[in-house]
Amino acid sequence: MILVTGATGTVGAEVVRLLARRGERVRAMTREPSKGAALPGVDVVRGDFDDPGSLAGAARGADALFLLSAPGPWVARHDEAMLTAARAAGVRKVVKVSAIGTGQDREGGTVGNWHLAGERALRSGELEWTVLRPSSFASNTLRWGPRIRQGQPVPNTTGDGRQGVIDPRDVAEVAVTALTSGRHARTVLTLTGPELLSTPDMAKALGETLGRTVETVEVPLEVYRKQMIAAGADPEFADIAVDGSRTVAQGGNARLTREVEQVLGRAPRTFATWAADHRAAFVSG
């Protein structure tokens, strides 16, 4: 039995689907079971990282755990709670989704630092583990959908800074490989797409898919922070997001690896492929 947390999210839902297609026994954990995938062999259960009882119930009888929590300063707390429940239930293997750059020694906070405590807990423990450190997800551009549909420019908080943008489907496939084999035990895998892309590069690729120009507009980081807080974001979350944008703008995430290809035996999907497959999200009507 493989327990999948974050089972209704972008990566988690794909992990559930791929495992079910392979005939694995899957338990999909979500705070709202009504949103869980109705797939053969998938047991959808309620689980809340802030409710230890629900985690104990979700982990009971599981052999492996896919550990993914929504990004934020709460990640360390969520990791600790889930790993405690997993150990008590006799889970033997954990595949954790972390973030590229975790533990890098530089000024300011990073998204990766949210994951550092969980990574350390796995490395120092007795469980078999694999840590996945993906770069920026191609699916992050879905937030541009309303602006693109209205013909408005998309916000750019990272200037010409480039990243190895990755299709989340590739992250899910790597996770499934690690969950169902022992080939990547006690390994940290840094996952990137095949090319370095800036926000203008991605806007151009989306424009080519849509058959029209998609413009970008520079957003100063202090404005970006105020916008997030005004929209209800936790100030600590906003500070980390701003720091992440600054890092990208300064070239701090301009990194490519071949680890997707090494695990899957094929090149990672391009952003253009992702854009074509998700064209409907950017089209009016």
N, C-alpha and C positions, 0 to 999 in steps of 0.2 A: 504494500500500500504506500503510495506517494502522496504526501500532504502538500498542497500548493496554497501558499498564502498570497494575498493580493490577487485572488483568482478571477476577479472581474476587471482588472486593469489591463493595460495594453499588452504587457509582456505575460502576465499571469494567465490571462485568458487564452493566449496562444500556447502556453505551456500545457494547460489543461487539454486543449484541443489536440495537440500533437501526441500527448501521452495516451489519450483515449483512442486515437487512431491507431496507435501501436498495440492496443489491447491491454495496456497497463491498468491496474486498479488505481483509481485517482480519487482523492478527497479534496474538494475545492472549498477553501475557507474564505468567507466573506462576511462583512457585517450585515449584509442584506441578502439572505439566501434566495429571495425571489428573483434576484438578478443573475443568479448562477446559470451556467450553461446546462441545458437539458441534453446531455450526451450519454450514450450507453457506457456503463461502467464508471460513471462519475457520481460520487456521493457529495452533495452540496450541504455544507454545514455552516452554522453561524460561528464566527470567531471574532473577538475584539481584542486587540493587543492590550487594552487597558482593563480587561476582564480575565484574570488568571483562570477562573473556572471554565470559561469557554475555551481557552487555549488547551487546558488539560483534556477536555472532551474531544477537541479537534485532533489532538496528537495521539490519542489512545489507539493503539493497534497499528500505527504508522511505522514504516521501516525507513523512509527517507523523507526529507523536508526540503521544499523549495521556499527560501526565505526572502521575502520582498515586502518592504514597507514603503508607503508614500514618503517622498523626500521631505525632510524637515528636522528641526532640532530634537524631535521625539524619537528619531530612529534608534539611538543607542538604547533607550528605555524599551522600545518595542523588541529589539533584538534580544535583549537580556530576558525579557518575559517569555518570548517564544522558545528560546534555547533552554530555559529552565523547564518548561513544559515538555519539550522534546526529550531531554535527558531522562526525566522522570518516566516518560512513556516508553523508553527503550529504543528511540530512534537511533539509527546507526550512521546515517549519512545526511549531510546538509550541503546544499548548493545555495550560496548567498549572493544576491545581486548587490554590489557595492557601487563605486563610481570611479572613473578614471582620475588619477592624481591623489588617491587616498593616501594620507600620511606624508605627502610632500612637505618638506620643510621650507616654508616661505611665509612672508608676512600676510596677516589677514586670515579670515576663516575660509574654509572651502567646503563645498558640498561633501567632498570625500571625508572630511573630519567627522561628519555625522556617522559615518560607517566604521570609523576606526576602532571603536570599542568592540563592536560585533566581530570584526575581523580578528582582533586580538583574542577574544574569547574562543573563537574557533581554533586558532592556531595553537593555543596553549591547552586545549582540551583533548579529550580522548576520542571525539567523533571524527569520522572520515569526512573531509570537507573539500569543497572547491569554491573559490571566490571568483566572481565575474566582475570585472571593472569596465563597464561599457563607456564609450564616449557619448556625446550628445545624440539623442534619439532624433531620427528623421521626423517622427510623429509630433515632435514639439512644434512643428510648423502648422499643425492643425489649428492652433490658436489664431493663426492669421486668416482662417476661413472667412469670418464675417467681413473683414476689411477687403479681402480679395473679391468676394462676391459683390461688394458694393463699389468696386473699382477704386478703392483707396490704397495708398501706399502702406506697406507693412513696416512696423517699427524695427529699428536696428540699434541695439544697445552694445554691439560688439565691433563696430567699425568694419575694417577689412580683415579682422582676425579670423583665422581659419581653424576648423576642427575636422577630425575624422568621423564625420556624421555617420551613424550606423542605423540600419533598418532594425527596428525592434524584433522583427520576425527572426533575424539572425541570432539575436541574443537568446530568444526562446529556444531555437534549435540547438545552440550550444548548451543551454541549461538541460535540455532533455537528454542530450548525449552524456553529460556528466552525471545526471541522475540515474541513468540506466546502464552505465558501464563503470568500470573501475580505472579507466585509463587516465583520468585527470584528477586523481585523489591528491590532496595536499598540494594543490596547484593554484596559483593566482593567474587568471587569464585576463589580459587587457584587450578589450574588443573594440575595433574600429571598423569603419567602412573602408572602401578602397581608395578614397581620394580626400584631400583636404579641401573644405568648402567654407566660404564666408557667408554671411547673411545675404549679401548681394548675389553671390553665386547661386544660392538656393532659390532666391526670388526669380532669377533668370531661368533656372530649370523649370520652376513651376509655370512661368510665363510661356515657355516653349511647349509645355504639356497642354496649356490652355489655349494656345494660339494667340496670345496677346501679351503685352508688356506688363510685368508686375514691378512697380516701383518700390523703393525703400525710402524711409525718412529717418534721419539720425535722431536718437532720443538721448539727451544727456543723462548720465547716471543718477544725478541728484533728482531729476524729474522722474526717472524710472522708479526710484525708491519711493517717492511720494505717491506715485500712481498705485504701486502695489499696496501700500499701507491704506490708502483711501479705498481700495477695493477689498479691504479686510484682512490683508496678510499680516502675520505676526512680524513685528519689527526685526526680530532676530533673523527670521526667514528672509526678509527683504534685504538685510545687510549682507547675508551670505550670497543671495542672488546677484546683488550689485557687485560683490567681490568676484563672483564667477564671471560675470560679463567683462569686468576689467581684465581679468586673467586672460580670457580669450582674445580680447582686443590687443593685448600686449604679446600675443603669440604663445602664451603659456600652455595652450592645449593643442598646438599644431603637431600632433603625433599620429603616426600610422603604425599599425602592427600587422602581422600576418597570422595572428592566432585564430581568427575565424576560419581561415582557409586550412590551417593545420588541424583543427578539430573536425571540420565538416567535409574536408576534401574538395572544396570548391571556393571560388572567390566570393567575398561578401557582396550582397546586392548593392547597386549604385543608388544614389539619391534619385536619379532620373527614373529608375525602375519603381521606386517607392512612390514617387509623384504620379506616375502613370497609373499605378494600381489604386491610388486614392484620389484620382481626379474629381470624382463626384463631390468630395468634401469642399471643393473650391468653386463649384459651379452653382449659379443661382437656379432655383426651381428644382 
